[in-house]
């Protein structure tokens, strides 16, 4: 599907075709959920926020500008919802209740790979939301610098700078060498 296909589906949704929204949901639900999960690091919260994103998308379809990319529009909504959810929580939590052998972390059953993923997710959880968001959008959602800038509404230069900083902070978290200076 292309951006033009998305615009057609949005138009059909506005005209009342429920199959068109199902097609958008099929196309974006997993990608949005994964981005939200990596931002929130809590499976149940990610499910709730993803549902809220699609409710908001459905209710706001008439505000979508067909000259823009639907992908950027929906990811902006998703990141805003996820970051708003983080602000509401009293503290950032690691993925609650998951063990390295949990099937949600590993499809191949490799305990070591699952443990490494869990370490990564926990390290992501310790980053500030703005750093976590650029990492998730770049490395999990596969967005370009331009797309990340559009989603987060920041200049590309800021995206590059923030991504560099986020990678360094994540590396330090994973290596356990992060100083306790509040970064």
Backbone as a chain_set.jsonl record, in Angstrom:
{"seq": "XXXXXXXXXXXXXXXXXXXXXXXXXXXXXXXXXXXXXXXXXXXXXXXXXXXXXXXXXXXXXXXXXXXXXXXXXXXXXXXXXXXXXXXXXXXXXXXXXXXXXXXXXXXXXXXXXXXXXXXXXXXXXXXXXXXXXXXXXXXXXXXXXXXXXXXXXXXXXXXXXXXXXXXXXXXXXXXXXXXXXXX", "coords": {"N": [[0.832, -1.19, 0.0], [0.378, 2.252, -0.647], [1.053, 5.768, 0.083], [-0.957, 7.133, -1.243], [-2.915, 5.161, -1.344], [-3.529, 5.014, 1.381], [-4.68, 7.556, 1.729], [-6.96, 7.279, 0.146], [-8.276, 5.258, 1.578], [-8.779, 6.659, 3.957], [-10.54, 8.628, 3.002], [-12.669, 6.945, 2.244], [-13.349, 5.95, 4.76], [-14.315, 8.265, 6.013], [-16.523, 8.597, 4.468], [-18.055, 6.578, 5.438], [-17.446, 3.842, 5.158], [-16.889, 0.93, 6.768], [-15.057, -1.105, 6.279], [-12.869, 0.116, 5.22], [-11.644, 1.415, 7.373], [-10.952, -0.838, 8.829], [-9.012, -1.857, 7.125], [-7.0, 0.108, 7.383], [-6.467, -0.233, 10.081], [-5.52, -2.896, 10.081], [-3.175, -2.484, 8.647], [-1.626, -0.734, 10.232], [-1.834, -1.312, 13.001], [-0.138, -3.245, 14.387], [2.39, -2.102, 14.035], [2.071, 0.382, 15.301], [1.418, -0.483, 17.9], [3.835, -1.808, 18.61], [5.649, 0.356, 18.598], [4.536, 1.957, 20.61], [4.652, 0.154, 22.773], [7.448, -0.111, 23.124], [7.994, 2.436, 23.878], [6.522, 2.811, 26.237], [7.097, 0.528, 27.716], [5.482, -1.319, 28.986], [3.28, -3.833, 28.759], [0.38, -4.124, 28.997], [-0.395, -1.432, 29.318], [0.49, -0.471, 26.867], [-1.238, -1.787, 25.127], [-3.663, -0.576, 25.875], [-3.126, 2.134, 25.291], [-2.633, 1.965, 22.554], [-5.161, 1.221, 21.654], [-6.541, 3.547, 22.382], [-5.266, 5.314, 20.662], [-6.192, 4.488, 18.127], [-8.907, 4.964, 18.411], [-8.869, 7.719, 18.677], [-7.757, 8.366, 16.195], [-9.785, 7.451, 14.474], [-11.887, 9.153, 15.194], [-10.818, 11.536, 14.393], [-10.354, 11.542, 11.693], [-11.397, 13.252, 9.764], [-9.837, 15.471, 10.008], [-7.464, 14.877, 8.882], [-4.935, 15.677, 6.604], [-4.867, 15.09, 3.313], [-2.738, 15.631, 1.688], [-0.529, 15.123, 3.083], [1.526, 12.574, 4.699], [-0.091, 9.719, 5.844], [1.072, 7.879, 7.53], [2.966, 9.436, 9.017], [1.207, 11.109, 10.337], [-0.413, 9.36, 11.933], [1.572, 8.176, 13.496], [2.474, 10.396, 14.882], [0.252, 10.96, 16.47], [0.241, 8.576, 17.968], [2.748, 8.675, 19.327], [2.396, 11.026, 20.803], [0.226, 10.267, 22.441], [1.439, 8.147, 23.841], [3.57, 9.466, 25.156], [2.094, 11.278, 26.666], [0.808, 9.466, 28.316], [3.002, 8.488, 29.751], [3.663, 10.757, 31.209], [1.558, 10.862, 32.932], [1.945, 8.724, 34.586], [3.399, 7.934, 37.734], [6.027, 7.169, 37.898], [8.591, 5.902, 35.695], [8.295, 2.616, 34.614], [9.805, -0.61, 34.331], [9.209, -3.262, 31.953], [6.455, -4.755, 33.144], [6.315, -7.643, 35.058], [7.424, -9.402, 33.146], [9.431, -12.131, 32.181], [12.7, -13.302, 31.159], [12.171, -15.584, 29.596], [9.62, -15.234, 28.667], [7.061, -15.584, 26.261], [6.274, -13.312, 24.877], [8.535, -11.856, 24.516], [10.27, -13.376, 23.011], [10.183, -15.171, 20.104], [11.574, -17.328, 19.219], [12.37, -18.879, 21.308], [14.876, -18.768, 22.462], [16.626, -18.435, 25.266], [18.807, -16.784, 26.033], [18.8, -14.767, 24.067], [16.301, -13.664, 24.553], [16.711, -12.731, 27.155], [18.606, -10.76, 26.64], [17.053, -9.014, 25.112], [15.206, -8.256, 27.05], [16.931, -6.905, 28.815], [17.594, -4.794, 27.116], [15.059, -3.537, 26.779], [14.552, -2.775, 29.413], [16.66, -0.996, 29.794], [15.958, 0.934, 27.906], [13.651, 1.843, 29.177], [14.674, 3.333, 31.233], [15.556, 5.629, 30.077], [14.991, 9.104, 29.254], [11.767, 10.171, 28.116], [11.852, 11.616, 25.621], [14.251, 10.793, 24.494], [13.869, 8.056, 24.344], [11.728, 7.979, 22.546], [12.849, 8.825, 20.031], [14.658, 6.746, 19.556], [12.95, 4.505, 19.409], [11.332, 5.211, 17.207], [13.269, 5.344, 15.159], [14.772, 2.867, 15.212], [13.006, 0.786, 15.739], [10.498, 1.336, 14.555], [11.504, 2.068, 12.128], [11.723, 4.575, 10.914], [12.637, 7.416, 8.88], [14.965, 10.195, 9.309], [13.641, 12.508, 8.589], [10.948, 11.681, 8.776], [10.794, 11.106, 11.522], [11.204, 13.657, 12.549], [8.869, 14.86, 11.603], [6.906, 13.389, 12.968], [7.518, 13.9, 15.697], [7.528, 16.59, 15.643], [9.84, 18.221, 15.429], [12.916, 19.762, 14.282], [14.957, 18.193, 11.701], [17.685, 18.292, 12.272], [17.675, 18.433, 15.041], [16.579, 15.951, 15.543], [18.691, 14.263, 14.707], [20.702, 14.999, 16.518], [19.46, 14.411, 18.977], [19.074, 11.688, 18.634], [21.7, 10.753, 18.5], [22.561, 11.385, 21.111], [20.72, 9.816, 22.55], [21.449, 7.225, 21.746], [24.002, 7.051, 22.854], [23.397, 7.307, 25.601], [21.823, 5.027, 25.924], [23.677, 3.031, 25.297], [25.447, 3.412, 27.433], [23.726, 2.759, 29.538], [23.275, 0.042, 28.995], [25.824, -0.968, 29.276], [26.245, -0.429, 31.866], [27.625, 1.773, 32.782], [26.711, 4.255, 33.194], [26.675, 7.431, 34.574], [25.479, 8.706, 37.666], [24.114, 11.228, 37.199], [21.678, 12.221, 36.627], [20.99, 12.322, 33.945]], "CA": [[0.0, 0.0, 0.0], [1.12, 3.499, -0.745], [0.435, 6.916, 0.749], [-2.202, 7.411, -1.965], [-3.883, 4.161, -0.871], [-3.963, 5.459, 2.706], [-5.582, 8.703, 1.55], [-8.223, 6.729, -0.366], [-8.925, 4.58, 2.7], [-9.274, 7.696, 4.864], [-11.727, 9.199, 2.364], [-13.741, 5.95, 2.352], [-13.766, 5.927, 6.174], [-15.125, 9.458, 6.242], [-17.792, 8.355, 3.762], [-18.81, 5.591, 6.192], [-17.1, 2.454, 4.821], [-16.165, 0.354, 7.908], [-13.96, -1.957, 5.804], [-11.709, 0.975, 4.985], [-10.941, 1.588, 8.647], [-10.351, -2.141, 9.137], [-7.786, -1.961, 6.328], [-5.999, 0.955, 8.038], [-6.137, -0.902, 11.335], [-4.66, -4.035, 9.737], [-1.885, -2.002, 8.163], [-0.844, 0.032, 11.198], [-2.007, -1.669, 14.402], [1.049, -3.893, 14.952], [3.497, -1.127, 14.055], [1.783, 1.363, 16.353], [1.547, -1.168, 19.184], [5.261, -2.022, 18.907], [6.262, 1.647, 18.932], [4.012, 2.359, 21.915], [5.211, -0.765, 23.773], [8.855, 0.223, 23.379], [8.012, 3.734, 24.543], [5.971, 2.68, 27.586], [7.696, -0.62, 28.387], [4.459, -1.992, 29.792], [2.45, -4.487, 27.752], [-1.039, -3.779, 29.123], [-0.532, -0.008, 29.022], [0.662, -0.303, 25.422], [-2.501, -2.202, 24.499], [-4.652, 0.465, 26.146], [-2.772, 3.349, 24.554], [-2.852, 1.685, 21.129], [-6.602, 1.312, 21.433], [-6.891, 4.967, 22.443], [-4.754, 5.934, 19.442], [-7.077, 4.206, 16.998], [-10.165, 5.682, 18.654], [-8.591, 9.116, 18.353], [-7.584, 8.428, 14.738], [-11.105, 7.307, 13.857], [-12.666, 10.375, 15.459], [-10.145, 12.705, 13.818], [-10.041, 11.315, 10.275], [-11.772, 14.408, 8.956], [-8.8, 16.503, 10.116], [-6.268, 14.412, 8.174], [-4.625, 16.382, 5.358], [-4.507, 14.067, 2.311], [-1.469, 16.007, 1.054], [0.525, 14.663, 3.983], [1.593, 11.114, 4.856], [-0.9, 9.154, 6.919], [2.048, 7.262, 8.424], [3.487, 10.452, 9.938], [0.074, 11.61, 11.121], [-0.802, 8.378, 12.937], [2.685, 8.004, 14.439], [2.495, 11.573, 15.754], [-0.805, 10.722, 17.455], [0.685, 7.487, 18.841], [3.824, 9.138, 20.211], [1.804, 11.979, 21.75], [-0.547, 9.496, 23.424], [2.379, 7.399, 24.687], [4.278, 10.408, 26.026], [1.109, 11.768, 27.641], [0.609, 8.385, 29.284], [4.18, 8.465, 30.63], [3.582, 11.899, 32.115], [0.534, 10.572, 33.934], [2.459, 7.741, 35.538], [4.239, 8.567, 38.748], [7.418, 6.87, 37.585], [8.743, 5.007, 34.555], [8.486, 1.252, 35.075], [10.265, -1.588, 33.353], [8.116, -4.118, 31.511], [5.983, -5.38, 34.374], [5.994, -9.055, 35.123], [7.978, -10.238, 32.088], [10.662, -12.872, 32.452], [13.422, -13.49, 29.899], [11.626, -16.673, 28.792], [8.243, -14.918, 28.308], [6.892, -15.678, 24.806], [6.121, -11.987, 24.265], [9.86, -11.332, 24.229], [11.055, -14.226, 22.134], [9.452, -16.153, 19.327], [12.413, -18.478, 18.906], [12.609, -19.669, 22.501], [16.265, -18.663, 22.886], [16.634, -17.76, 26.559], [19.807, -15.707, 26.057], [18.328, -13.668, 23.216], [15.193, -13.038, 25.269], [17.297, -11.992, 28.273], [19.231, -9.563, 26.071], [15.959, -8.115, 24.76], [14.677, -7.709, 28.294], [17.91, -5.9, 29.25], [17.435, -3.638, 26.233], [13.805, -2.858, 27.103], [14.709, -2.138, 30.712], [17.543, 0.156, 29.584], [15.114, 1.94, 27.243], [12.717, 2.382, 30.164], [15.375, 4.281, 32.106], [15.843, 6.85, 29.336], [13.938, 10.113, 29.207], [10.827, 9.889, 27.015], [12.249, 12.178, 24.322], [15.313, 9.947, 23.95], [13.247, 6.775, 24.02], [10.881, 8.148, 21.357], [13.635, 8.829, 18.792], [15.194, 5.396, 19.355], [11.856, 3.637, 18.976], [10.935, 5.57, 15.845], [14.342, 5.045, 14.21], [15.252, 1.492, 15.179], [11.921, -0.197, 15.812], [9.524, 1.662, 13.512], [12.218, 2.213, 10.86], [11.46, 5.894, 10.334], [13.762, 8.257, 8.451], [15.114, 11.399, 10.135], [12.563, 13.416, 8.197], [9.698, 11.174, 9.351], [10.858, 11.298, 12.975], [10.977, 15.083, 12.765], [7.447, 15.135, 11.375], [6.131, 12.776, 14.047], [7.787, 14.573, 16.967], [7.443, 18.015, 15.378], [11.123, 18.845, 15.715], [13.74, 19.797, 13.07], [15.797, 17.019, 11.447], [18.958, 18.468, 12.982], [17.397, 18.058, 16.426], [16.42, 14.496, 15.531], [20.02, 13.658, 14.635], [21.378, 15.271, 17.785], [18.79, 13.656, 20.03], [19.32, 10.266, 18.381], [23.082, 10.494, 18.917], [22.573, 11.391, 22.577], [19.951, 8.661, 23.023], [22.26, 6.015, 21.543], [25.075, 7.065, 23.844], [22.803, 7.019, 26.902], [21.407, 3.623, 25.92], [24.906, 2.236, 25.381], [25.924, 3.517, 28.807], [22.795, 1.97, 30.364], [23.509, -1.379, 28.744], [27.142, -1.33, 29.804], [26.247, -0.173, 33.301], [28.63, 2.781, 33.113], [26.05, 5.562, 33.256], [26.894, 8.145, 35.826], [24.225, 9.074, 38.306], [24.011, 12.681, 37.171], [20.319, 12.617, 36.279], [20.762, 12.406, 32.498]], "C": [[0.867, 1.24, 0.0], [0.422, 4.593, 0.06], [-0.888, 7.271, 0.083], [-3.292, 6.429, -1.542], [-4.417, 4.539, 0.513], [-4.971, 6.597, 2.589], [-6.951, 8.24, 1.04], [-8.992, 6.042, 0.76], [-9.501, 5.585, 3.697], [-10.55, 8.304, 4.295], [-12.909, 8.246, 2.491], [-14.25, 5.84, 3.79], [-14.704, 7.094, 6.469], [-16.498, 9.303, 5.588], [-18.603, 7.244, 4.415], [-18.516, 4.133, 5.888], [-16.291, 1.836, 5.968], [-14.994, -0.542, 7.481], [-12.695, -1.139, 5.56], [-10.93, 1.192, 6.281], [-10.285, 0.282, 9.083], [-9.04, -2.318, 8.378], [-6.671, -1.103, 6.937], [-5.531, 0.321, 9.348], [-5.202, -2.082, 11.07], [-3.258, -3.583, 9.353], [-1.012, -1.42, 9.277], [-0.894, -0.46, 12.641], [-0.748, -2.277, 15.031], [2.206, -2.908, 15.054], [3.303, -0.094, 15.154], [1.958, 0.723, 17.725], [3.019, -1.351, 19.562], [5.956, -0.728, 19.293], [5.818, 2.106, 20.32], [4.586, 1.466, 23.024], [6.648, -0.398, 24.107], [8.98, 1.577, 24.054], [7.576, 3.604, 25.994], [6.617, 1.571, 28.4], [6.724, -1.297, 29.36], [3.404, -2.506, 28.82], [0.987, -4.053, 27.822], [-1.287, -2.305, 28.837], [-0.423, 0.244, 27.52], [-0.602, -0.722, 24.671], [-3.558, -1.122, 24.671], [-4.379, 1.725, 25.33], [-2.981, 3.142, 23.056], [-4.333, 1.759, 20.796], [-7.049, 2.773, 21.437], [-6.432, 5.702, 21.191], [-5.738, 5.713, 18.299], [-8.46, 4.815, 17.181], [-9.993, 7.143, 18.263], [-8.438, 9.296, 16.844], [-8.947, 8.389, 14.057], [-11.927, 8.582, 14.004], [-12.088, 11.604, 14.767], [-9.855, 12.565, 12.327], [-10.362, 12.513, 9.404], [-10.76, 15.552, 9.05], [-7.515, 16.114, 9.386], [-6.131, 15.166, 6.854], [-4.096, 15.36, 4.355], [-3.224, 14.409, 1.563], [-0.271, 15.59, 1.899], [0.496, 13.143, 4.066], [0.762, 10.685, 6.053], [0.003, 8.54, 7.981], [2.549, 8.267, 9.458], [2.395, 10.944, 10.876], [-0.273, 10.638, 12.244], [0.326, 8.141, 13.951], [2.786, 9.202, 15.377], [1.44, 11.396, 16.848], [-0.346, 9.664, 18.456], [1.763, 7.958, 19.82], [3.29, 10.138, 21.23], [1.017, 11.252, 22.833], [0.389, 8.757, 24.377], [3.102, 8.336, 25.651], [3.339, 11.006, 27.062], [0.858, 10.719, 28.725], [1.783, 8.313, 30.266], [4.125, 9.596, 31.646], [2.585, 11.64, 33.239], [1.026, 9.561, 34.967], [3.388, 8.43, 36.518], [5.714, 8.302, 38.517], [7.45, 5.927, 36.397], [9.064, 3.62, 35.09], [9.059, 0.406, 33.95], [9.072, -2.454, 32.956], [7.691, -4.978, 32.689], [5.718, -6.866, 34.178], [6.577, -9.922, 34.023], [9.278, -10.885, 32.551], [11.397, -13.048, 31.132], [12.858, -14.6, 29.025], [10.166, -16.426, 28.384], [8.093, -14.937, 26.789], [6.694, -14.329, 24.122], [7.469, -11.376, 23.903], [10.591, -12.133, 23.172], [10.182, -15.232, 21.418], [10.266, -17.41, 19.109], [12.775, -19.296, 20.133], [14.047, -19.617, 23.007], [16.328, -17.804, 24.149], [17.62, -16.587, 26.588], [19.373, -14.512, 25.228], [17.188, -12.923, 23.908], [15.712, -12.21, 26.447], [17.945, -10.701, 27.778], [18.166, -8.541, 25.685], [15.374, -7.468, 26.013], [15.62, -6.645, 28.851], [17.769, -4.622, 28.422], [16.182, -2.852, 26.593], [13.891, -2.147, 28.444], [15.614, -0.913, 30.614], [16.773, 1.279, 28.895], [14.188, 2.62, 28.246], [13.375, 3.429, 31.058], [15.734, 5.586, 31.391], [14.679, 7.825, 29.446], [13.036, 9.823, 28.009], [11.26, 10.431, 25.657], [13.384, 11.388, 23.676], [14.75, 8.597, 23.522], [12.445, 6.886, 22.716], [11.704, 8.122, 20.071], [14.238, 7.456, 18.514], [14.123, 4.445, 18.83], [11.483, 3.941, 17.53], [12.009, 5.195, 14.823], [14.589, 3.542, 14.093], [14.168, 0.426, 15.275], [10.895, 0.071, 14.713], [10.184, 1.855, 12.149], [11.997, 3.538, 10.159], [12.756, 6.579, 9.895], [13.862, 9.45, 9.406], [13.977, 12.372, 9.854], [11.24, 12.979, 8.832], [9.674, 11.353, 10.866], [10.598, 12.758, 13.316], [9.512, 15.448, 12.606], [6.598, 14.597, 12.515], [6.285, 13.554, 15.343], [7.712, 16.097, 16.865], [8.682, 18.76, 15.859], [11.941, 18.849, 14.417], [14.606, 18.536, 12.936], [17.118, 17.11, 12.194], [18.796, 18.081, 14.459], [17.224, 16.55, 16.545], [17.779, 13.826, 15.569], [20.77, 13.823, 15.949], [20.787, 14.432, 18.91], [19.031, 12.157, 19.876], [20.738, 9.89, 18.797], [23.157, 10.4, 20.444], [21.869, 10.159, 23.136], [20.744, 7.368, 22.87], [23.375, 5.924, 22.573], [24.545, 6.73, 25.239], [22.373, 5.555, 27.002], [22.626, 2.71, 26.039], [25.437, 2.244, 26.814], [25.032, 2.706, 29.753], [23.086, 0.48, 30.224], [24.845, -1.855, 29.295], [27.25, -1.082, 31.303], [27.235, 0.887, 33.726], [28.025, 4.168, 33.241], [26.279, 6.196, 34.61], [25.548, 8.549, 36.397], [24.106, 10.589, 38.39], [22.627, 13.154, 36.725], [20.051, 12.731, 34.806], [19.721, 11.406, 32.064]], "O": [[1.953, 1.261, 0.579], [-0.646, 4.381, 0.636], [-1.837, 7.666, 0.76], [-4.454, 6.81, -1.396], [-5.61, 4.402, 0.783], [-5.996, 6.598, 3.271], [-7.982, 8.762, 1.466], [-10.204, 6.215, 0.889], [-10.595, 5.379, 4.223], [-11.531, 8.478, 5.017], [-14.021, 8.671, 2.806], [-15.447, 5.658, 4.013], [-15.751, 6.925, 7.094], [-17.501, 9.811, 6.089], [-19.73, 6.984, 3.993], [-19.269, 3.259, 6.32], [-15.12, 2.178, 6.134], [-14.044, -0.718, 8.243], [-11.583, -1.653, 5.683], [-9.699, 1.157, 6.283], [-9.188, 0.291, 9.643], [-8.073, -2.859, 8.914], [-5.521, -1.539, 7.001], [-4.343, 0.342, 9.672], [-4.199, -2.244, 11.766], [-2.272, -4.233, 9.7], [0.206, -1.594, 9.264], [-0.054, -0.052, 13.442], [-0.34, -1.852, 16.112], [2.922, -2.889, 16.055], [4.249, 0.264, 15.855], [2.572, 1.313, 18.614], [3.407, -1.081, 20.699], [6.767, -0.713, 20.219], [6.63, 2.587, 21.109], [4.961, 1.959, 24.087], [7.018, -0.38, 25.281], [9.973, 1.839, 24.733], [8.177, 4.206, 26.883], [6.684, 1.653, 29.627], [7.12, -1.78, 30.421], [2.724, -1.73, 28.149], [0.415, -3.654, 26.807], [-2.274, -1.957, 28.189], [-1.15, 1.068, 26.967], [-0.988, -0.082, 23.692], [-4.268, -0.789, 23.723], [-5.294, 2.309, 24.749], [-3.453, 4.045, 22.365], [-4.711, 2.307, 19.761], [-7.844, 3.185, 20.593], [-7.117, 6.605, 20.709], [-6.079, 6.654, 17.582], [-9.119, 5.15, 16.197], [-10.853, 7.729, 17.605], [-8.935, 10.271, 16.281], [-9.231, 9.196, 13.172], [-12.578, 9.03, 13.06], [-12.787, 12.599, 14.576], [-9.164, 13.412, 11.76], [-9.677, 12.764, 8.413], [-10.818, 16.496, 8.262], [-6.588, 16.917, 9.282], [-7.087, 15.278, 6.087], [-3.0, 14.826, 4.529], [-2.675, 13.553, 0.869], [0.874, 15.701, 1.459], [-0.431, 12.5, 3.574], [0.904, 11.232, 7.147], [-0.258, 8.66, 9.178], [2.553, 7.973, 10.653], [2.634, 11.166, 12.063], [-0.412, 11.054, 13.394], [0.06, 7.929, 15.133], [3.146, 9.043, 16.544], [1.711, 11.656, 18.021], [-0.523, 9.836, 19.662], [1.688, 7.665, 21.013], [3.685, 10.105, 22.395], [1.128, 11.585, 24.013], [0.159, 8.741, 25.586], [3.231, 8.027, 26.835], [3.734, 11.22, 28.208], [0.715, 11.049, 29.902], [1.586, 8.104, 31.463], [4.495, 9.417, 32.806], [2.747, 12.135, 34.355], [0.557, 9.559, 36.105], [4.078, 9.389, 36.172], [6.561, 9.112, 38.894], [6.472, 5.234, 36.115], [9.97, 3.45, 35.905], [8.828, 0.673, 32.771], [8.019, -2.368, 33.588], [8.452, -5.817, 33.173], [5.002, -7.281, 33.267], [6.248, -11.107, 33.967], [10.104, -10.263, 33.22], [10.775, -12.953, 30.074], [13.049, -14.563, 27.81], [9.534, -17.315, 27.813], [8.924, -14.358, 26.09], [6.921, -14.209, 22.918], [7.535, -10.474, 23.069], [11.465, -11.591, 22.495], [9.518, -16.051, 22.052], [9.695, -18.467, 18.839], [13.436, -20.326, 20.001], [14.395, -20.372, 23.914], [16.108, -16.594, 24.1], [17.299, -15.519, 27.109], [19.558, -13.368, 25.642], [17.12, -11.695, 23.853], [15.211, -11.116, 26.707], [17.84, -9.663, 28.431], [18.346, -7.342, 25.902], [15.084, -6.272, 26.025], [15.166, -5.597, 29.31], [17.818, -3.514, 28.957], [16.233, -1.627, 26.702], [13.365, -1.045, 28.601], [15.366, 0.096, 31.274], [16.919, 2.446, 29.258], [13.968, 3.829, 28.175], [12.697, 4.313, 31.58], [16.167, 6.543, 32.032], [13.539, 7.434, 29.696], [13.495, 9.289, 27.0], [11.056, 9.769, 24.64], [13.472, 11.32, 22.45], [15.111, 8.064, 22.472], [12.486, 5.981, 21.883], [11.307, 7.466, 19.109], [14.322, 7.044, 17.357], [14.373, 3.669, 17.907], [11.335, 3.026, 16.72], [11.674, 4.767, 13.719], [14.611, 3.004, 12.985], [14.407, -0.728, 14.919], [10.469, -0.852, 14.019], [9.506, 1.812, 11.123], [12.077, 3.613, 8.933], [13.822, 6.35, 10.465], [12.96, 9.688, 10.209], [13.422, 12.98, 10.769], [10.499, 13.807, 9.362], [8.642, 11.715, 11.43], [9.863, 13.063, 14.255], [8.974, 16.245, 13.374], [5.676, 15.269, 12.977], [5.295, 13.838, 16.018], [7.819, 16.803, 17.868], [8.607, 19.76, 16.574], [11.691, 18.025, 13.537], [14.945, 17.896, 13.932], [17.615, 16.102, 12.696], [19.69, 17.471, 15.045], [17.663, 15.942, 17.52], [18.003, 12.921, 16.372], [21.401, 12.883, 16.432], [21.514, 13.822, 19.694], [19.176, 11.44, 20.866], [20.954, 8.828, 19.382], [23.737, 9.464, 20.995], [22.355, 9.532, 24.078], [20.719, 6.512, 23.755], [23.657, 4.848, 23.102], [25.166, 5.963, 25.974], [22.542, 4.923, 28.045], [22.609, 1.735, 26.79], [25.829, 1.204, 27.341], [25.531, 2.044, 30.664], [23.134, -0.25, 31.214], [24.981, -3.0, 29.726], [28.23, -1.478, 31.935], [27.651, 0.922, 34.884], [28.751, 5.152, 33.382], [26.095, 5.567, 35.652], [24.581, 8.712, 35.653], [24.011, 11.166, 39.474], [22.424, 14.341, 36.474], [18.977, 13.195, 34.423], [19.395, 11.328, 30.88]]}, "num_chains": 1, "name": "protein.A"}
